[in-house]
Amino acid sequence: TSKRLYLGIDFGTSGARYALIDDQGNLCSERKRAYPQTGNGKSRATSWKETLFELLNDVPEEYRPNVASISIDGTSATTLIINRDNGEVLSGPFLYNESFPDALPTVLSIAPENHTVCTGSSTLCKLVSWWELTSSSNRESAILLHQSDWLLWLLHGVYGVSDYNNALKLGYDPEADAYPRWLASQPYQYMLPSIKAPGTPIALLKEDLRLQYGFPKECVVCTGTTDSIAAFLAARAISPGKSVTSLGSTLAIKLLSLVRVEDARYGVYSHRLDDKWLVGGASNTGGAVLRKIFTDDQLVTLSGKINPSEQSPLDLYPLPKKGERFPISDPNMMPRLEPRPESDVEYLHGILESIARIEAKGYRLLKELGATAVEEVFTAGGGAKNDTWRKIRERVLGLPVNKAIQTEAAFGAALLAMKGARAKTYV
Ligand code: ADP
């Protein structure tokens, strides 16, 4: 068969997964693997590398000759310092949530106020912390790569390529599509990767790998993105005004907008997606509070008894602990979980409806800040399976709300691979 297939690989926090899709976006094959145990001489980087090759090996042999392209997403701000001559890991990986407050004063002194790099876990803090602790001879051959850049590098062998989604927390300016002068003038500027749009072809798959696994000669390796953007892409909310609300432990909103929106007070910022912007905000409300009060089984039975077309009189603000950022910026805000009615059905109704109001307020805030108005909402996360909640949210938001068909980041990475394979030009 001459059917073209596209391979996306997601490197998440606990494991990695691939998704193989066809031109119509049908999922042909997928597989998940946990990372092998680190320690006893096995580094984290090695465990990722092994998982990458295990997943390539998991792709059924009959599909492999049709794989036109590969892309990879990784956790944002996960950073490695690599020897540019041989690809050896010199330092790291520094994980997405690892903080380097020692580097913060330096970063604050060079970056504009409230810039995304101004937090101890930003990629730039990781770079600056390493730089300040490293001798000049060891600095010479070093280059910075994000998790997905390095894994992609293992496949294509071209040094120093990244994408503007991963590079945002490094300080890259996605609007100018360049490193800003305050960063490009630093002594470590030579370590910064060159930046492409996500889903840009980088190079052909290395010949030895192609022959070893049986991928075709034309198989091209494409730039990736971060795991949360890949998960957004999976939902295929592809026109401005479409959005994805993720109802997991927290409530996270991602809206496709024609306008870039940033507001540090609310933790709102935008990632570039070609000629559009992905505007995001995250509330501390969400499933974590639900789980404190009800079991998942109770959520199902109680939800079944709620009439979603009826408005709940309860006005709650469910938070797992003190403090909220979006759509209300108040580090001292207290959870409001009372009054608790005698009926659990009424209580859950009030909680679900109150969370829906927070969601609606979130979308209103993004619009006030200048984003494209939301028109349609897709839902991902554990709360997406609750159809009663979906109906409540449709009423409260006044918008169509649907469960996203695909929510796996690996599927989003496969869509980026498809984009890259269809692009005619090489970088
Ligand atoms: P995480 O952010 O931890 O990845 P998940 O996307 O797995 O979260 O979602 C888990 C959350 O979904 C839990 O906090 C739980 O309260 C919530 N949840 C599970 N089942 C339901 C349900 N039927 N209705 C609403 N919420 C649910």
Residues whose N, C-alpha, C, O or C-beta is under 5 A from the ligand:
A	BS01	ADP	L247 G248 S249 T250 G287 A288 L290 R291 D296 L299 V300 G381 G382 G383 N386
